[in-house]
Amino acid sequence: MKKQKLITFGEYIRNLREEAELPLRKVAAQLDIDPSLLGRIERNDRQPTKEIIAGIARIFNQDFKKLSDEYLSDQIAYKIINENADIEILKVAEKKIEYLKQKIIKHI
């Protein structure tokens, strides 16, 4: 089984754009955003909106859920790093997710 190289969401977007040989300004124009904003997203200096992620998925024929998962995984990783938390927090979070899902189902 081939091991997947880990990269950030921004790096992933930059790779998609460069593989398609599209300049930053053209992709930004298709997304209807400023090229500097797209550059900051690619450098992980700014966070994309769901609309931008959906536009990127459309432009590069990517699965929206996959891109959203990539973005969310970055956010979780950054949060853990910024809080100086241990990776064990993910085990606790997983249990809380199950608890909260059950709680939500009961209210429906």
N, CA, C and O atoms as a printed pandas DataFrame, in Angstrom:
     atom_number atom_name residue_name chain_id  residue_number  x_coord  y_coord  z_coord
0              1         N          MET        A               1    0.851   -1.179    0.000
1              2        CA          MET        A               1    0.000    0.000    0.000
2              3         C          MET        A               1    0.895    1.239    0.000
3              4         O          MET        A               1    1.838    1.331    0.785
4              5         N          LYS        A               2    0.596    2.180   -0.876
5              6        CA          LYS        A               2    1.372    3.408   -1.001
6              7         C          LYS        A               2    1.016    4.372    0.119
7              8         O          LYS        A               2   -0.161    4.627    0.375
8              9         N          LYS        A               3    2.032    4.908    0.787
9             10        CA          LYS        A               3    1.817    5.858    1.870
10            11         C          LYS        A               3    1.553    7.248    1.279
11            12         O          LYS        A               3    2.307    7.732    0.435
12            13         N          GLN        A               4    0.467    7.878    1.741
13            14        CA          GLN        A               4    0.096    9.198    1.245
14            15         C          GLN        A               4    0.954   10.262    1.921
15            16         O          GLN        A               4    1.138   10.250    3.138
16            17         N          LYS        A               5    1.473   11.176    1.115
17            18        CA          LYS        A               5    2.259   12.287    1.643
18            19         C          LYS        A               5    1.320   13.287    2.303
19            20         O          LYS        A               5    0.331   13.709    1.703
20            21         N          LEU        A               6    1.631   13.662    3.530
21            22        CA          LEU        A               6    0.802   14.632    4.241
22            23         C          LEU        A               6    1.215   16.052    3.870
23            24         O          LEU        A               6    2.393   16.408    3.912
24            25         N          ILE        A               7    0.227   16.845    3.510
25            26        CA          ILE        A               7    0.451   18.255    3.218
26            27         C          ILE        A               7   -0.721   19.041    3.788
27            28         O          ILE        A               7   -1.766   18.474    4.107
28            29         N          THR        A               8   -0.541   20.329    3.909
29            30        CA          THR        A               8   -1.623   21.167    4.424
30            31         C          THR        A               8   -2.663   21.404    3.328
31            32         O          THR        A               8   -2.423   21.142    2.149
32            33         N          PHE        A               9   -3.817   21.904    3.751
33            34        CA          PHE        A               9   -4.874   22.226    2.799
34            35         C          PHE        A               9   -4.369   23.224    1.761
35            36         O          PHE        A               9   -4.593   23.047    0.563
36            37         N          GLY        A              10   -3.694   24.263    2.218
37            38        CA          GLY        A              10   -3.176   25.275    1.299
38            39         C          GLY        A              10   -2.199   24.700    0.290
39            40         O          GLY        A              10   -2.247   25.036   -0.893
40            41         N          GLU        A              11   -1.313   23.830    0.759
41            42        CA          GLU        A              11   -0.347   23.184   -0.143
42            43         C          GLU        A              11   -1.080   22.310   -1.161
43            44         O          GLU        A              11   -0.698   22.249   -2.330
44            45         N          TYR        A              12   -2.128   21.640   -0.707
45            46        CA          TYR        A              12   -2.919   20.791   -1.593
46            47         C          TYR        A              12   -3.551   21.623   -2.707
47            48         O          TYR        A              12   -3.530   21.228   -3.873
48            49         N          ILE        A              13   -4.111   22.769   -2.343
49            50        CA          ILE        A              13   -4.734   23.662   -3.327
50            51         C          ILE        A              13   -3.693   24.183   -4.307
51            52         O          ILE        A              13   -3.924   24.200   -5.516
52            53         N          ARG        A              14   -2.542   24.611   -3.782
53            54        CA          ARG        A              14   -1.473   25.096   -4.656
54            55         C          ARG        A              14   -1.046   24.001   -5.634
55            56         O          ARG        A              14   -0.843   24.268   -6.818
56            57         N          ASN        A              15   -0.910   22.769   -5.138
57            58        CA          ASN        A              15   -0.526   21.661   -6.010
58            59         C          ASN        A              15   -1.554   21.436   -7.116
59            60         O          ASN        A              15   -1.187   21.220   -8.271
60            61         N          LEU        A              16   -2.842   21.486   -6.767
61            62        CA          LEU        A              16   -3.887   21.340   -7.783
62            63         C          LEU        A              16   -3.753   22.414   -8.854
63            64         O          LEU        A              16   -3.823   22.126  -10.049
64            65         N          ARG        A              17   -3.561   23.648   -8.416
65            66        CA          ARG        A              17   -3.462   24.773   -9.350
66            67         C          ARG        A              17   -2.238   24.639  -10.244
67            68         O          ARG        A              17   -2.317   24.843  -11.455
68            69         N          GLU        A              18   -1.105   24.294   -9.637
69            70        CA          GLU        A              18    0.127   24.180  -10.415
70            71         C          GLU        A              18    0.089   22.990  -11.374
71            72         O          GLU        A              18    0.598   23.081  -12.491
72            73         N          GLU        A              19   -0.507   21.883  -10.950
73            74        CA          GLU        A              19   -0.632   20.727  -11.842
74            75         C          GLU        A              19   -1.525   21.050  -13.031
75            76         O          GLU        A              19   -1.317   20.529  -14.127
76            77         N          ALA        A              20   -2.518   21.907  -12.819
77            78        CA          ALA        A              20   -3.408   22.336  -13.909
78            79         C          ALA        A              20   -2.778   23.455  -14.729
79            80         O          ALA        A              20   -3.346   23.903  -15.725
80            81         N          GLU        A              21   -1.595   23.904  -14.300
81            82        CA          GLU        A              21   -0.870   24.994  -14.965
82            83         C          GLU        A              21   -1.728   26.247  -15.093
83            84         O          GLU        A              21   -1.765   26.898  -16.137
84            85         N          LEU        A              22   -2.418   26.564  -13.995
85            86        CA          LEU        A              22   -3.249   27.767  -13.963
86            87         C          LEU        A              22   -2.605   28.812  -13.065
87            88         O          LEU        A              22   -2.202   28.499  -11.944
88            89         N          PRO        A              23   -2.503   30.045  -13.541
89            90        CA          PRO        A              23   -1.960   31.092  -12.683
90            91         C          PRO        A              23   -2.932   31.448  -11.556
91            92         O          PRO        A              23   -4.146   31.282  -11.679
92            93         N          LEU        A              24   -2.377   31.927  -10.488
93            94        CA          LEU        A              24   -3.147   32.314   -9.307
94            95         C          LEU        A              24   -4.280   33.266   -9.684
95            96         O          LEU        A              24   -5.409   33.100   -9.224
96            97         N          ARG        A              25   -3.987   34.249  -10.509
97            98        CA          ARG        A              25   -4.979   35.262  -10.856
98            99         C          ARG        A              25   -6.181   34.672  -11.594
99           100         O          ARG        A              25   -7.304   35.141  -11.405
100          101         N          LYS        A              26   -5.967   33.651  -12.434
101          102        CA          LYS        A              26   -7.081   33.049  -13.172
102          103         C          LYS        A              26   -7.980   32.232  -12.242
103          104         O          LYS        A              26   -9.204   32.283  -12.355
104          105         N          VAL        A              27   -7.377   31.489  -11.335
105          106        CA          VAL        A              27   -8.176   30.707  -10.383
106          107         C          VAL        A              27   -8.931   31.656   -9.460
107          108         O          VAL        A              27  -10.109   31.448   -9.168
108          109         N          ALA        A              28   -8.241   32.703   -9.004
109          110        CA          ALA        A              28   -8.896   33.691   -8.134
110          111         C          ALA        A              28  -10.075   34.339   -8.853
111          112         O          ALA        A              28  -11.123   34.563   -8.247
112          113         N          ALA        A              29   -9.913   34.640  -10.136
113          114        CA          ALA        A              29  -11.001   35.248  -10.906
114          115         C          ALA        A              29  -12.197   34.300  -10.996
115          116         O          ALA        A              29  -13.342   34.736  -10.878
116          117         N          GLN        A              30  -11.941   33.018  -11.203
117          118        CA          GLN        A              30  -13.025   32.032  -11.261
118          119         C          GLN        A              30  -13.722   31.901   -9.912
119          120         O          GLN        A              30  -14.915   31.605   -9.851
120          121         N          LEU        A              31  -12.980   32.120   -8.834
121          122        CA          LEU        A              31  -13.554   32.058   -7.490
122          123         C          LEU        A              31  -14.186   33.387   -7.077
123          124         O          LEU        A              31  -14.867   33.475   -6.055
124          125         N          ASP        A              32  -13.950   34.416   -7.888
125          126        CA          ASP        A              32  -14.432   35.766   -7.613
126          127         C          ASP        A              32  -13.857   36.299   -6.298
127          128         O          ASP        A              32  -14.566   36.888   -5.482
128          129         N          ILE        A              33  -12.546   36.074   -6.116
129          130        CA          ILE        A              33  -11.832   36.600   -4.953
130          131         C          ILE        A              33  -10.555   37.270   -5.434
131          132         O          ILE        A              33  -10.127   37.064   -6.570
132          133         N          ASP        A              34   -9.960   38.057   -4.580
133          134        CA          ASP        A              34   -8.707   38.726   -4.898
134          135         C          ASP        A              34   -7.582   37.691   -4.967
135          136         O          ASP        A              34   -7.534   36.780   -4.141
136          137         N          PRO        A              35   -6.678   37.821   -5.942
137          138        CA          PRO        A              35   -5.563   36.870   -6.025
138          139         C          PRO        A              35   -4.726   36.808   -4.739
139          140         O          PRO        A              35   -4.204   35.749   -4.389
140          141         N          SER        A              36   -4.599   37.934   -4.044
141          142        CA          SER        A              36   -3.809   37.917   -2.809
142          143         C          SER        A              36   -4.476   37.049   -1.744
143          144         O          SER        A              36   -3.787   36.425   -0.937
144          145         N          LEU        A              37   -5.806   37.003   -1.735
145          146        CA          LEU        A              37   -6.509   36.140   -0.784
146          147         C          LEU        A              37   -6.232   34.672   -1.104
147          148         O          LEU        A              37   -5.968   33.878   -0.201
148          149         N          LEU        A              38   -6.290   34.315   -2.370
149          150        CA          LEU        A              38   -5.993   32.933   -2.750
150          151         C          LEU        A              38   -4.552   32.580   -2.387
151          152         O          LEU        A              38   -4.279   31.474   -1.919
152          153         N          GLY        A              39   -3.638   33.514   -2.603
153          154        CA          GLY        A              39   -2.241   33.279   -2.225
154          155         C          GLY        A              39   -2.097   33.031   -0.731
155          156         O          GLY        A              39   -1.343   32.155   -0.307
156          157         N          ARG        A              40   -2.822   33.806    0.060
157          158        CA          ARG        A              40   -2.765   33.619    1.523
158          159         C          ARG        A              40   -3.393   32.294    1.936
159          160         O          ARG        A              40   -2.931   31.664    2.888
160          161         N          ILE        A              41   -4.441   31.863    1.235
161          162        CA          ILE        A              41   -5.033   30.553    1.513
162          163         C          ILE        A              41   -4.021   29.460    1.184
163          164         O          ILE        A              41   -3.856   28.517    1.957
164          165         N          GLU        A              42   -3.346   29.578    0.052
165          166        CA          GLU        A              42   -2.336   28.589   -0.337
166          167         C          GLU        A              42   -1.170   28.540    0.651
167          168         O          GLU        A              42   -0.547   27.493    0.825
168          169         N          ARG        A              43   -0.876   29.667    1.295
169          170        CA          ARG        A              43    0.215   29.709    2.291
170          171         C          ARG        A              43   -0.290   29.414    3.701
171          172         O          ARG        A              43    0.474   29.484    4.663
172          173         N          ASN        A              44   -1.560   29.090    3.822
173          174        CA          ASN        A              44   -2.191   28.794    5.116
174          175         C          ASN        A              44   -2.214   29.992    6.047
175          176         O          ASN        A              44   -2.239   29.836    7.267
176          177         N          ASP        A              45   -2.205   31.196    5.471
177          178        CA          ASP        A              45   -2.290   32.421    6.263
178          179         C          ASP        A              45   -3.736   32.872    6.445
179          180         O          ASP        A              45   -4.036   33.643    7.356
180          181         N          ARG        A              46   -4.628   32.399    5.588
181          182        CA          ARG        A              46   -6.056   32.728    5.671
182          183         C          ARG        A              46   -6.856   31.453    5.491
183          184         O          ARG        A              46   -6.395   30.488    4.882
184          185         N          GLN        A              47   -8.068   31.468    6.034
185          186        CA          GLN        A              47   -8.936   30.295    5.956
186          187         C          GLN        A              47   -9.995   30.519    4.877
187          188         O          GLN        A              47  -10.581   31.598    4.798
188          189         N          PRO        A              48  -10.240   29.509    4.050
189          190        CA          PRO        A              48  -11.271   29.656    3.027
190          191         C          PRO        A              48  -12.667   29.485    3.609
191          192         O          PRO        A              48  -12.851   28.823    4.631
192          193         N          THR        A              49  -13.632   30.081    2.956
193          194        CA          THR        A              49  -15.028   29.856    3.315
194          195         C          THR        A              49  -15.485   28.556    2.642
195          196         O          THR        A              49  -14.786   28.001    1.794
196          197         N          LYS        A              50  -16.663   28.090    3.036
197          198        CA          LYS        A              50  -17.224   26.903    2.381
198          199         C          LYS        A              50  -17.471   27.187    0.901
199          200         O          LYS        A              50  -17.337   26.296    0.061
200          201         N          GLU        A              51  -17.829   28.426    0.588
201          202        CA          GLU        A              51  -18.073   28.794   -0.807
202          203         C          GLU        A              51  -16.791   28.705   -1.635
203          204         O          GLU        A              51  -16.808   28.257   -2.781
204          205         N          ILE        A              52  -15.691   29.135   -1.041
205          206        CA          ILE        A              52  -14.404   29.047   -1.747
206          207         C          ILE        A              52  -14.016   27.586   -1.920
207          208         O          ILE        A              52  -13.549   27.197   -2.991
208          209         N          ILE        A              53  -14.200   26.773   -0.890
209          210        CA          ILE        A              53  -13.883   25.342   -1.004
210          211         C          ILE        A              53  -14.744   24.703   -2.099
211          212         O          ILE        A              53  -14.251   23.901   -2.892
212          213         N          ALA        A              54  -16.030   25.063   -2.138
213          214        CA          ALA        A              54  -16.922   24.528   -3.176
214          215         C          ALA        A              54  -16.453   24.965   -4.565
215          216         O          ALA        A              54  -16.490   24.175   -5.508
216          217         N          GLY        A              55  -16.015   26.208   -4.694
217          218        CA          GLY        A              55  -15.504   26.695   -5.974
218          219         C          GLY        A              55  -14.242   25.974   -6.397
219          220         O          GLY        A              55  -14.081   25.637   -7.570
220          221         N          ILE        A              56  -13.349   25.735   -5.458
221          222        CA          ILE        A              56  -12.113   24.997   -5.752
222          223         C          ILE        A              56  -12.458   23.579   -6.198
223          224         O          ILE        A              56  -11.866   23.062   -7.145
224          225         N          ALA        A              57  -13.415   22.952   -5.516
225          226        CA          ALA        A              57  -13.838   21.600   -5.895
226          227         C          ALA        A              57  -14.353   21.590   -7.330
227          228         O          ALA        A              57  -14.038   20.689   -8.107
228          229         N          ARG        A              58  -15.147   22.600   -7.672
229          230        CA          ARG        A              58  -15.708   22.696   -9.017
230          231         C          ARG        A              58  -14.616   22.922  -10.065
231          232         O          ARG        A              58  -14.579   22.236  -11.086
232          233         N          ILE        A              59  -13.735   23.880   -9.809
233          234        CA          ILE        A              59  -12.684   24.230  -10.767
234          235         C          ILE        A              59  -11.761   23.053  -11.055
235          236         O          ILE        A              59  -11.389   22.814  -12.204
236          237         N          PHE        A              60  -11.395   22.323  -10.010
237          238        CA          PHE        A              60  -10.422   21.243  -10.163
238          239         C          PHE        A              60  -11.054   19.859  -10.170
239          240         O          PHE        A              60  -10.363   18.847  -10.046
240          241         N          ASN        A              61  -12.384   19.824  -10.317
241          242        CA          ASN        A              61  -13.103   18.553  -10.388
242          243         C          ASN        A              61  -12.751   17.642   -9.210
243          244         O          ASN        A              61  -12.411   16.472   -9.382
244          245         N          GLN        A              62  -12.841   18.213   -8.023
245          246        CA          GLN        A              62  -12.542   17.487   -6.790
246          247         C          GLN        A              62  -13.832   17.255   -6.015
247          248         O          GLN        A              62  -14.816   17.971   -6.200
248          249         N          ASP        A              63  -13.820   16.272   -5.166
249          250        CA          ASP        A              63  -14.960   15.986   -4.311
250          251         C          ASP        A              63  -15.011   17.024   -3.192
251          252         O          ASP        A              63  -14.035   17.204   -2.463
252          253         N          PHE        A              64  -16.153   17.710   -3.055
253          254        CA          PHE        A              64  -16.301   18.754   -2.036
254          255         C          PHE        A              64  -16.073   18.190   -0.633
255          256         O          PHE        A              64  -15.400   18.821    0.182
256          257         N          LYS        A              65  -16.617   17.029   -0.349
257          258        CA          LYS        A              65  -16.455   16.434    0.983
258          259         C          LYS        A              65  -14.990   16.154    1.278
259          260         O          LYS        A              65  -14.524   16.400    2.391
260          261         N          LYS        A              66  -14.267   15.647    0.305
261          262        CA          LYS        A              66  -12.835   15.362    0.500
262          263         C          LYS        A              66  -12.076   16.656    0.806
263          264         O          LYS        A              66  -11.258   16.696    1.725
264          265         N          LEU        A              67  -12.350   17.704    0.041
265          266        CA          LEU        A              67  -11.680   18.984    0.289
266          267         C          LEU        A              67  -12.063   19.544    1.655
267          268         O          LEU        A              67  -11.212   20.059    2.380
268          269         N          SER        A              68  -13.325   19.444    1.999
269          270        CA          SER        A              68  -13.782   19.926    3.308
270          271         C          SER        A              68  -13.102   19.153    4.431
271          272         O          SER        A              68  -12.698   19.737    5.436
272          273         N          ASP        A              69  -12.977   17.846    4.259
273          274        CA          ASP        A              69  -12.293   17.016    5.265
274          275         C          ASP        A              69  -10.823   17.415    5.398
275          276         O          ASP        A              69  -10.290   17.470    6.506
276          277         N          GLU        A              70  -10.174   17.691    4.271
277          278        CA          GLU        A              70   -8.776   18.133    4.305
278          279         C          GLU        A              70   -8.651   19.438    5.091
279          280         O          GLU        A              70   -7.759   19.590    5.926
280          281         N          TYR        A              71   -9.548   20.365    4.814
281          282        CA          TYR        A              71   -9.540   21.650    5.506
282          283         C          TYR        A              71   -9.795   21.470    7.005
283          284         O          TYR        A              71   -9.070   22.015    7.837
284          285         N          LEU        A              72  -10.824   20.705    7.334
285          286        CA          LEU        A              72  -11.183   20.500    8.736
286          287         C          LEU        A              72  -10.065   19.791    9.499
287          288         O          LEU        A              72   -9.807   20.113   10.658
288          289         N          SER        A              73   -9.409   18.839    8.865
289          290        CA          SER        A              73   -8.313   18.142    9.546
290          291         C          SER        A              73   -7.173   19.108    9.870
291          292         O          SER        A              73   -6.527   18.980   10.911
292          293         N          ASP        A              74   -6.925   20.069    8.985
293          294        CA          ASP        A              74   -5.926   21.110    9.284
294          295         C          ASP        A              74   -6.353   21.921   10.506
295          296         O          ASP        A              74   -5.548   22.196   11.395
296          297         N          GLN        A              75   -7.635   22.298   10.535
297          298        CA          GLN        A              75   -8.123   23.118   11.641
298          299         C          GLN        A              75   -7.995   22.390   12.975
299          300         O          GLN        A              75   -7.613   22.988   13.981
300          301         N          ILE        A              76   -8.313   21.111   12.980
301          302        CA          ILE        A              76   -8.184   20.320   14.206
302          303         C          ILE        A              76   -6.716   20.224   14.620
303          304         O          ILE        A              76   -6.385   20.388   15.794
304          305         N          ALA        A              77   -5.853   19.960   13.665
305          306        CA          ALA        A              77   -4.422   19.837   13.971
306          307         C          ALA        A              77   -3.866   21.152   14.525
307          308         O          ALA        A              77   -3.133   21.146   15.514
308          309         N          TYR        A              78   -4.212   22.280   13.891
309          310        CA          TYR        A              78   -3.740   23.580   14.378
310          311         C          TYR        A              78   -4.259   23.873   15.779
311          312         O          TYR        A              78   -3.531   24.410   16.613
312          313         N          LYS        A              79   -5.513   23.524   16.040
313          314        CA          LYS        A              79   -6.102   23.759   17.359
314          315         C          LYS        A              79   -5.348   22.967   18.427
315          316         O          LYS        A              79   -5.052   23.493   19.500
316          317         N          ILE        A              80   -5.042   21.718   18.135
317          318        CA          ILE        A              80   -4.299   20.881   19.082
318          319         C          ILE        A              80   -2.910   21.463   19.325
319          320         O          ILE        A              80   -2.444   21.514   20.464
320          321         N          ILE        A              81   -2.259   21.894   18.271
321          322        CA          ILE        A              81   -0.919   22.482   18.408
322          323         C          ILE        A              81   -0.981   23.777   19.203
323          324         O          ILE        A              81   -0.193   23.978   20.128
324          325         N          ASN        A              82   -1.917   24.660   18.847
325          326        CA          ASN        A              82   -2.025   25.958   19.532
326          327         C          ASN        A              82   -2.365   25.831   21.004
327          328         O          ASN        A              82   -1.946   26.659   21.813
328          329         N          GLU        A              83   -3.117   24.808   21.357
329          330        CA          GLU        A              83   -3.494   24.584   22.754
330          331         C          GLU        A              83   -2.447   23.755   23.498
331          332         O          GLU        A              83   -2.595   23.462   24.684
332          333         N          ASN        A              84   -1.394   23.385   22.785
333          334        CA          ASN        A              84   -0.339   22.551   23.360
334          335         C          ASN        A              84   -0.933   21.279   23.975
335          336         O          ASN        A              84   -0.485   20.801   25.018
336          337         N          ALA        A              85   -1.951   20.750   23.298
337          338        CA          ALA        A              85   -2.649   19.561   23.778
338          339         C          ALA        A              85   -1.932   18.302   23.302
339          340         O          ALA        A              85   -1.161   18.321   22.343
340          341         N          ASP        A              86   -2.209   17.231   23.992
341          342        CA          ASP        A              86   -1.674   15.922   23.653
342          343         C          ASP        A              86   -2.588   15.262   22.620
343          344         O          ASP        A              86   -3.778   15.569   22.562
344          345         N          ILE        A              87   -2.055   14.385   21.830
345          346        CA          ILE        A              87   -2.837   13.677   20.819
346          347         C          ILE        A              87   -3.952   12.843   21.457
347          348         O          ILE        A              87   -4.927   12.496   20.790
348          349         N          GLU        A              88   -3.811   12.527   22.729
349          350        CA          GLU        A              88   -4.835   11.773   23.460
350          351         C          GLU        A              88   -6.175   12.508   23.466
351          352         O          GLU        A              88   -7.224   11.889   23.644
352          353         N          ILE        A              89   -6.141   13.804   23.274
353          354        CA          ILE        A              89   -7.373   14.589   23.254
354          355         C          ILE        A              89   -8.315   14.098   22.153
355          356         O          ILE        A              89   -9.533   14.233   22.270
356          357         N          LEU        A              90   -7.757   13.537   21.098
357          358        CA          LEU        A              90   -8.585   13.030   20.009
358          359         C          LEU        A              90   -9.441   11.851   20.464
359          360         O          LEU        A              90  -10.573   11.698   20.005
360          361         N          LYS        A              91   -8.914   11.021   21.358
361          362        CA          LYS        A              91   -9.688    9.896   21.890
362          363         C          LYS        A              91  -10.868   10.407   22.713
363          364         O          LYS        A              91  -11.977    9.882   22.616
364          365         N          VAL        A              92  -10.622   11.419   23.508
365          366        CA          VAL        A              92  -11.697   12.018   24.301
366          367         C          VAL        A              92  -12.726   12.658   23.374
367          368         O          VAL        A              92  -13.931   12.499   23.570
368          369         N          ALA        A              93  -12.250   13.372   22.377
369          370        CA          ALA        A              93  -13.150   14.029   21.428
370          371         C          ALA        A              93  -14.011   13.002   20.690
371          372         O          ALA        A              93  -15.198   13.234   20.462
372          373         N          GLU        A              94  -13.420   11.882   20.324
373          374        CA          GLU        A              94  -14.177   10.843   19.627
374          375         C          GLU        A              94  -15.335   10.340   20.499
375          376         O          GLU        A              94  -16.443   10.138   20.001
376          377         N          LYS        A              95  -15.086   10.140   21.777
377          378        CA          LYS        A              95  -16.141    9.706   22.705
378          379         C          LYS        A              95  -17.220   10.783   22.838
379          380         O          LYS        A              95  -18.410   10.473   22.884
380          381         N          LYS        A              96  -16.801   12.036   22.900
381          382        CA          LYS        A              96  -17.770   13.133   23.012
382          383         C          LYS        A              96  -18.606   13.261   21.744
383          384         O          LYS        A              96  -19.789   13.593   21.810
384          385         N          ILE        A              97  -18.015   13.007   20.625
385          386        CA          ILE        A              97  -18.760   13.061   19.365
386          387         C          ILE        A              97  -19.888   12.046   19.390
387          388         O          ILE        A              97  -21.024   12.361   19.034
388          389         N          GLU        A              98  -19.576   10.830   19.808
389          390        CA          GLU        A              98  -20.612    9.795   19.891
390          391         C          GLU        A              98  -21.708   10.200   20.877
391          392         O          GLU        A              98  -22.895   10.025   20.603
392          393         N          TYR        A              99  -21.301   10.736   22.015
393          394        CA          TYR        A              99  -22.267   11.191   23.023
394          395         C          TYR        A              99  -23.166   12.294   22.452
395          396         O          TYR        A              99  -24.387   12.242   22.594
396          397         N          LEU        A             100  -22.558   13.276   21.813
397          398        CA          LEU        A             100  -23.327   14.396   21.268
398          399         C          LEU        A             100  -24.244   13.964   20.135
399          400         O          LEU        A             100  -25.360   14.470   20.015
400          401         N          LYS        A             101  -23.789   13.033   19.303
401          402        CA          LYS        A             101  -24.642   12.517   18.230
402          403         C          LYS        A             101  -25.893   11.876   18.814
403          404         O          LYS        A             101  -27.000   12.100   18.326
404          405         N          GLN        A             102  -25.713   11.078   19.860
405          406        CA          GLN        A             102  -26.854   10.429   20.500
406          407         C          GLN        A             102  -27.802   11.455   21.113
407          408         O          GLN        A             102  -29.023   11.318   21.037
408          409         N          LYS        A             103  -27.220   12.477   21.718
409          410        CA          LYS        A             103  -28.024   13.533   22.336
410          411         C          LYS        A             103  -28.845   14.272   21.267
411          412         O          LYS        A             103  -30.013   14.591   21.486
412          413         N          ILE        A             104  -28.238   14.533   20.140
413          414        CA          ILE        A             104  -28.918   15.231   19.041
414          415         C          ILE        A             104  -30.028   14.358   18.478
415          416         O          ILE        A             104  -31.122   14.849   18.198
416          417         N          ILE        A             105  -29.756   13.066   18.310
417          418        CA          ILE        A             105  -30.767   12.139   17.775
418          419         C          ILE        A             105  -31.992   12.102   18.686
419          420         O          ILE        A             105  -33.123   12.044   18.203
420          421         N          LYS        A             106  -31.775   12.135   19.985
421          422        CA          LYS        A             106  -32.896   12.099   20.937
422          423         C          LYS        A             106  -33.786   13.334   20.822
423          424         O          LYS        A             106  -34.982   13.274   21.109
424          425         N          HIS        A             107  -33.191   14.461   20.398
425          426        CA          HIS        A             107  -33.960   15.703   20.285
426          427         C          HIS        A             107  -34.685   15.845   18.947
427          428         O          HIS        A             107  -35.455   16.785   18.751
428          429         N          ILE        A             108  -34.440   14.928   18.047
429          430        CA          ILE        A             108  -35.075   15.016   16.713
430          431         C          ILE        A             108  -36.413   14.321   16.720
431          432         O          ILE        A             108  -37.096   14.286   15.697
